[in-house]
Amino acid sequence: MTDSLLHGFSKPAFPKPAFPGPVFSRPHDGPHALHPAGGLPAPLLQARSVTLEYATRHRVVRATHRVDLDVYEGDRFVLLGPSGCGKSTLLKAAAGFIQPVEGDFVLRGRPIHAPGPDRIVVFQEFDQLPPWKTVLQNVAFPLVASGRLPRHQARERALHYLDKVGLAAFADVFPHQLSGGMKQRVAIARALAMQPEILLMDEPFAALDALTRRRMQEELLRLWDEVRFTLLFVTHSIEEALVLGNRVALLSPRPGRVRAEINSHEWDLASIGGTAFQAASQRIHRLLFEEETEEVRA
């Protein structure tokens, strides 16, 4: 991988946790509770007391309530919660598609007011690729349209990232000729080719079959290990959150609040099915659902 292709990405030496096993912390423990003490950099992305609402025909729905998050450079930060907890709404606000009614999102200390090339989103829908463009054209087009690179350099970078996701041999085919998993790999290559400050992924593997989903999870972890991009990832799967994230924020049912944060460095795909992994999954399930039931009863 050449320096020119990697320009814009950093590869920090990611610290190992100084404690065994997953660490569960409450939001009031502070934004840095999951990081080893001392020498912390400033967060890359912050949610500061973010409240989000949207209107239906009959009422205004509060999606999240005063959410605080700190995402550091090189993080694989996962938003985990049940359907309707506001996790996708938070990601859209981080992308600049919607504005909070209270609080704000900031990137490197600058408030986010609109979408920008420093935040690229990968959605779960397979039709996010223009069908009239080839795979190579789909990946190169944003680089040219945004003025980031001239056409020949955009083609070179697009081919590089297609190779990274194992699709260089499919550069000249059209999206309708690809499987769902292959389309998602093209979308990831297109996003990484833009070399954003942060990659935003909204349940990108939810519509895939189990075997393809597992392969895509492996591919994403491999890409992160090579490039060390910063990732904000939304899922409702406890298993997926533990294996893909190094930090996981648990969101309560609507309105979404940060119920706890987890340091999940130790888990990977090989951990699934193990006793410790299952115990952590069960505790997360209790934090997400059983405590909510107790609060309602109270």
N, C-alpha and C positions, 0 to 999 in steps of 0.2 A: 504494500500500500504506500503510495507516494505521499510526500508531505503536502503537495498541492491538493490532493484529494482529501486529505485529513484536515486541512485548514478549517478552523472553526470548531473543531472538536478537541476536547482535552481528555487525557487518560490518567486521572488521578490514581495514586496508589490507595486503593480503598481500604480503610482501616478495618481490622477484625474486631468484633466485639470483645470487651474485656470481661465477659460474663458468659456462662454456659446457658444454652437453651434460649427459647424465645422470651423476651422481656415484655411484659404488659405494663403500660403506664396509663394513668388517667390524664385527661387533658390539662388539669391544673398542675401537673408535675412540671410543666414548662415545655416550650417548643423544642428544647435540646435534650429532653430526657432520654432519648434513644441513642445518643451519640456519646462516645468516650469523652471524658472531661478534658477540657483544655484545647486551645488551638483551633477552635471552630471557625470556619469561614462564614461570611455572610450568606444567608440563603439566596439561591438563585431565583426562586419563585416563592411568594408568600401570599396566603389568604389571610386577611386581617379583619376579623369579626364580620365575615361575609354572610349576609342574609339575602336570599334570592327568592323571588316570587314570580308567579305567572298567572295570567287571567284566563278563566274559563267563561262560558256563556253566563254562568250564574254566580260566580264568586271568584275571589282572589285566593290562590293557593300558595301557602308558604312552603317552598321546597327545602330550604336550609335555614338554620338559625344560628347566626354568630359563629361561623366556622373559622377556626384558626389553623393554618397549616404552614409548615416550613419545608420546602423542597430544596435540597442542596445539589450542587453540581455533581453529576455522576450517580445520583440516586436512581433507584428503580422504586418509585413511590406508588403504592397501590391504594385506591379508594375502594373499599369493600363494604357492601351493605345490601339489604334486600331491595327488591323492586320498589320504586317510589321514594327512596330515601334521599334523592337529590344528587347522587354521585355524578350522573351524566350532566346534570345542570351545572354542577360545579366545574366540570371539565369545559363546558361551553363558555362559562364565564372566564375561565383561565385563557381560553382561545380568543376572547374578545367578542364573541357573538352576542352575548347578553351582558347587561350591566347590573350589579347588585343594587338593591334598594337601601342597603346599609353596608358599610365597610368597603373594602376594595381588594383587588388582586394587584400585586406589583411584581415586575420582573427586573432584577438587578436594581431595585429601589425605585423604578419608574412605574407609575400607575398604568394599568392596561385599560385602554378605552375602545380599542378596535382590533380586529384581526391583523396579523402581520406575519411576515416570513420567518420571524424568530420563533414562532409557535406553529407547528404543523400537526394537523389532526388526521388520524387514520380511523375511519368508522368501520362498523361491522358489515355494512351493506356491500355486496359484490359489484353493484353497478356504479361505483364511484370513479371508474375509469371511462373516459370518453370512448365509445365503441368504434369510432371511425379512425382512431389513431392506433398505430402498432404499439406493442409493448415498449419498445425503445422510445418512440415518440411520446408516449404517456409519461415516461420518467424524465425525459429531457425537456418537455414543454414548459413546466414551471420555471426552470432555470433560465430559459430564454425569455419567457414572457415577463419575468420579474427584473430582467436586465442584469442578473447575477453573472451570467457567462455568455460569451458569443456561442453561436450554434455548434461549431466544431468542438469546443471545450465542453459544452453541455452534453454532447453525444459521448465524449470520452468518459465523463463522470457517470453518466447514465449507464453505460456499459459496465463500468467498474462495480456499481452497486447492484446491477442485475446479476453479475457474477457472484457477488457476495450472498445473494439470496438463491443462487443456484438456477438462475433463469437466463443466463447469457445465450443459451442455444435457442431461446424462444423470443429473441429480440424483435424479429420481423413478423411475428404472428399477431392476431387481433384478439382483444379480450374475450370474444365469444368462443374462441378456440381453447380457452383455459378452464381448468377446474376452479372451484371456489377457493381452495387453498392457494393455488397459483396466483389468482387475482389478488389475494391479500398480500402475497409476497411482492407482487409488483407495486402495490400501494405502499408497502413498507420501504421498498427500494426508492420509490419516488420521494417519499418523505425524508429519508436519510440523505438522499442526493442534495437536498436543499440545505443540509447541515444546519438545522435549526438550533436555537438555544435549548429548546425542550421539545420532545416528541410526546404528543398527546394521543392516547389510544383508548377509544370508547368501545369496550367489549368486542375487540376486533375478531376474536375467534369463536364467538358465541354461536354463530350459525353453521359452524363446521361440524362434521362428524367427529366422533371421539378420537379416532386414530389420526386424522388430519390435524385436529386441535393439538394433540400431544406433539406431533412433529413441528407445528408452528411455534409452540412454546419452546421446544429445543432450539429452533432456528433463532428465535428472538434472544434467548440467553447467549447463544454463540455470538451473535452480532454485537450484543452489548459488551461481551468480554473482549471483542476485538476493537471496538470503537469507543466504548464507554460514554455513550450519549446519555443525556438525562431524560428519564421517562416518567410520565404521569399516566397511570394505567387504571382503567375502570373495569371492575368485574363484580358479579354477584356470586362467584365460585370461591369458597374458602380454600379449596385445594389449589386453584390457580393463583390466588393471592399469595399463598405461602411460598410457592415454588418460584414465582416470577418476581416477587418484591423483595427488596432488602428492608423496606419499611412499609408498614401497612396501617392505614387509618380506618378504624371501624366506625361506620356511620349508623346512627339509630334510625328507625323508621320515621317517616315524615312527621314534622320537619326534621331534616337530617342535622344531627349534631355529632361532634366527634366524641364517641363514647370511650375510646381507648386507642392507643397506638402500640404497635408490635414491632420489635426488632426480629426480622425473619431471615437474617444472614445464613443461618445454618442449614436451611432447607433447600433441597433441589429435587429434580424429578425422581431421583433414585430414592428419596425419602418417603415417597407416597406408599402407604400401606404399613409403614413401620409403627411401632407402639408409641413412640414419642410424638410422631407426626399426628397420629390419630388423636392422642390426648390433647395436643395443641388445637386441632380442628374442633374438638368437642368443647373446649373452653371458649373458643371464639364464638361458636354457635350459642353458647349460654350468654355470653356478653351481648350478642346481637339481638337475641330474642327473649330469653327467659327474664332478664332484668327489666326489659320493657313491659312484660306482662305484670311483673311485680309492681312497677310504677303505676300502671293503669289501675290495678287493684287498690293501691294505696290512695 
